Amino acid sequence: MVTAVQGKEKLSTVTDESGQYNFETMYPGTWEFMVEIFGFATAKRQVEITSTPAPIDWTLELRPRTPVG
């Protein structure tokens, strides 16, 4: 799940099989992005969105394994 927040505006979407995602109605400005994928630590960052779409690359970290028993 990918979520983007700017003020009161909140957009959410899911990635496709290759990890790509798209927001149809995103206004220029600073947005807070959050990427949540099972098994990985949640990633957050602020991104400046302009009128020209550009890819945003993410490096996700695996969650530490919890010992069983």
CNS distance restraints for C-alpha pairs under 8 A (distance, minus, plus):
assign (resid   1 and name CA) (resid  12 and name CA) 6.94 0.50 0.50
assign (resid   1 and name CA) (resid  13 and name CA) 5.87 0.50 0.50
assign (resid   1 and name CA) (resid  14 and name CA) 4.64 0.50 0.50
assign (resid   1 and name CA) (resid  15 and name CA) 6.79 0.50 0.50
assign (resid   1 and name CA) (resid  35 and name CA) 5.92 0.50 0.50
assign (resid   1 and name CA) (resid  36 and name CA) 5.22 0.50 0.50
assign (resid   1 and name CA) (resid  37 and name CA) 6.38 0.50 0.50
assign (resid   2 and name CA) (resid  12 and name CA) 5.64 0.50 0.50
assign (resid   2 and name CA) (resid  13 and name CA) 5.40 0.50 0.50
assign (resid   2 and name CA) (resid  14 and name CA) 5.91 0.50 0.50
assign (resid   2 and name CA) (resid  15 and name CA) 7.42 0.50 0.50
assign (resid   2 and name CA) (resid  21 and name CA) 7.86 0.50 0.50
assign (resid   2 and name CA) (resid  33 and name CA) 7.15 0.50 0.50
assign (resid   2 and name CA) (resid  34 and name CA) 5.80 0.50 0.50
assign (resid   2 and name CA) (resid  35 and name CA) 4.63 0.50 0.50
assign (resid   2 and name CA) (resid  36 and name CA) 6.44 0.50 0.50
assign (resid   3 and name CA) (resid  10 and name CA) 7.11 0.50 0.50
assign (resid   3 and name CA) (resid  11 and name CA) 5.63 0.50 0.50
assign (resid   3 and name CA) (resid  12 and name CA) 4.36 0.50 0.50
assign (resid   3 and name CA) (resid  13 and name CA) 6.60 0.50 0.50
assign (resid   3 and name CA) (resid  33 and name CA) 5.67 0.50 0.50
assign (resid   3 and name CA) (resid  34 and name CA) 5.20 0.50 0.50
assign (resid   3 and name CA) (resid  35 and name CA) 6.54 0.50 0.50
assign (resid   4 and name CA) (resid  10 and name CA) 5.80 0.50 0.50
assign (resid   4 and name CA) (resid  11 and name CA) 5.20 0.50 0.50
assign (resid   4 and name CA) (resid  12 and name CA) 6.45 0.50 0.50
assign (resid   4 and name CA) (resid  31 and name CA) 6.08 0.50 0.50
assign (resid   4 and name CA) (resid  32 and name CA) 5.48 0.50 0.50
assign (resid   4 and name CA) (resid  33 and name CA) 4.46 0.50 0.50
assign (resid   4 and name CA) (resid  34 and name CA) 6.47 0.50 0.50
assign (resid   5 and name CA) (resid   9 and name CA) 5.69 0.50 0.50
assign (resid   5 and name CA) (resid  10 and name CA) 4.50 0.50 0.50
assign (resid   5 and name CA) (resid  11 and name CA) 6.44 0.50 0.50
assign (resid   5 and name CA) (resid  31 and name CA) 5.49 0.50 0.50
assign (resid   5 and name CA) (resid  32 and name CA) 5.14 0.50 0.50
assign (resid   5 and name CA) (resid  33 and name CA) 6.60 0.50 0.50
assign (resid   6 and name CA) (resid  10 and name CA) 6.58 0.50 0.50
assign (resid   6 and name CA) (resid  29 and name CA) 7.95 0.50 0.50
assign (resid   6 and name CA) (resid  30 and name CA) 6.77 0.50 0.50
assign (resid   6 and name CA) (resid  31 and name CA) 4.93 0.50 0.50
assign (resid   6 and name CA) (resid  32 and name CA) 6.52 0.50 0.50
assign (resid  11 and name CA) (resid  23 and name CA) 7.45 0.50 0.50
assign (resid  12 and name CA) (resid  23 and name CA) 7.91 0.50 0.50
assign (resid  13 and name CA) (resid  21 and name CA) 7.05 0.50 0.50
assign (resid  13 and name CA) (resid  22 and name CA) 7.42 0.50 0.50
assign (resid  13 and name CA) (resid  23 and name CA) 7.21 0.50 0.50
assign (resid  14 and name CA) (resid  21 and name CA) 6.44 0.50 0.50
assign (resid  15 and name CA) (resid  19 and name CA) 4.94 0.50 0.50
assign (resid  15 and name CA) (resid  20 and name CA) 5.16 0.50 0.50
assign (resid  15 and name CA) (resid  21 and name CA) 4.72 0.50 0.50
assign (resid  16 and name CA) (resid  20 and name CA) 5.43 0.50 0.50
assign (resid  16 and name CA) (resid  21 and name CA) 6.49 0.50 0.50
assign (resid  26 and name CA) (resid  49 and name CA) 8.00 0.50 0.50
assign (resid  27 and name CA) (resid  49 and name CA) 7.31 0.50 0.50
assign (resid  27 and name CA) (resid  50 and name CA) 7.83 0.50 0.50
assign (resid  27 and name CA) (resid  51 and name CA) 7.74 0.50 0.50
assign (resid  28 and name CA) (resid  48 and name CA) 7.40 0.50 0.50
assign (resid  28 and name CA) (resid  49 and name CA) 4.82 0.50 0.50
assign (resid  28 and name CA) (resid  50 and name CA) 4.73 0.50 0.50
assign (resid  28 and name CA) (resid  51 and name CA) 5.93 0.50 0.50
assign (resid  29 and name CA) (resid  48 and name CA) 5.54 0.50 0.50
assign (resid  29 and name CA) (resid  49 and name CA) 5.18 0.50 0.50
assign (resid  29 and name CA) (resid  50 and name CA) 6.59 0.50 0.50
assign (resid  30 and name CA) (resid  46 and name CA) 6.53 0.50 0.50
assign (resid  30 and name CA) (resid  47 and name CA) 5.61 0.50 0.50
assign (resid  30 and name CA) (resid  48 and name CA) 4.40 0.50 0.50
assign (resid  30 and name CA) (resid  49 and name CA) 6.10 0.50 0.50
assign (resid  31 and name CA) (resid  46 and name CA) 5.57 0.50 0.50
assign (resid  31 and name CA) (resid  47 and name CA) 5.34 0.50 0.50
assign (resid  31 and name CA) (resid  48 and name CA) 6.33 0.50 0.50
assign (resid  31 and name CA) (resid  49 and name CA) 7.08 0.50 0.50
assign (resid  32 and name CA) (resid  44 and name CA) 7.14 0.50 0.50
assign (resid  32 and name CA) (resid  45 and name CA) 5.80 0.50 0.50
assign (resid  32 and name CA) (resid  46 and name CA) 4.43 0.50 0.50
assign (resid  32 and name CA) (resid  47 and name CA) 6.36 0.50 0.50
assign (resid  33 and name CA) (resid  44 and name CA) 5.54 0.50 0.50
assign (resid  33 and name CA) (resid  45 and name CA) 5.44 0.50 0.50
assign (resid  33 and name CA) (resid  46 and name CA) 6.03 0.50 0.50
assign (resid  33 and name CA) (resid  47 and name CA) 6.98 0.50 0.50
assign (resid  34 and name CA) (resid  42 and name CA) 6.89 0.50 0.50
assign (resid  34 and name CA) (resid  43 and name CA) 5.58 0.50 0.50
assign (resid  34 and name CA) (resid  44 and name CA) 4.43 0.50 0.50
assign (resid  34 and name CA) (resid  45 and name CA) 6.78 0.50 0.50
assign (resid  35 and name CA) (resid  42 and name CA) 5.77 0.50 0.50
assign (resid  35 and name CA) (resid  43 and name CA) 5.17 0.50 0.50
assign (resid  35 and name CA) (resid  44 and name CA) 6.52 0.50 0.50
assign (resid  36 and name CA) (resid  40 and name CA) 7.26 0.50 0.50
assign (resid  36 and name CA) (resid  41 and name CA) 7.26 0.50 0.50
assign (resid  36 and name CA) (resid  42 and name CA) 4.94 0.50 0.50
assign (resid  36 and name CA) (resid  43 and name CA) 6.81 0.50 0.50
assign (resid  37 and name CA) (resid  41 and name CA) 7.60 0.50 0.50
assign (resid  37 and name CA) (resid  42 and name CA) 7.16 0.50 0.50
assign (resid  39 and name CA) (resid  62 and name CA) 6.07 0.50 0.50
assign (resid  39 and name CA) (resid  63 and name CA) 5.73 0.50 0.50
assign (resid  40 and name CA) (resid  60 and name CA) 6.44 0.50 0.50
assign (resid  40 and name CA) (resid  61 and name CA) 5.57 0.50 0.50
assign (resid  40 and name CA) (resid  62 and name CA) 4.30 0.50 0.50
assign (resid  40 and name CA) (resid  63 and name CA) 4.86 0.50 0.50
assign (resid  41 and name CA) (resid  60 and name CA) 6.83 0.50 0.50
assign (resid  41 and name CA) (resid  61 and name CA) 5.66 0.50 0.50
assign (resid  41 and name CA) (resid  62 and name CA) 5.97 0.50 0.50
assign (resid  41 and name CA) (resid  63 and name CA) 5.18 0.50 0.50
assign (resid  42 and name CA) (resid  60 and name CA) 7.81 0.50 0.50
assign (resid  43 and name CA) (resid  60 and name CA) 6.71 0.50 0.50
assign (resid  49 and name CA) (resid  53 and name CA) 7.56 0.50 0.50
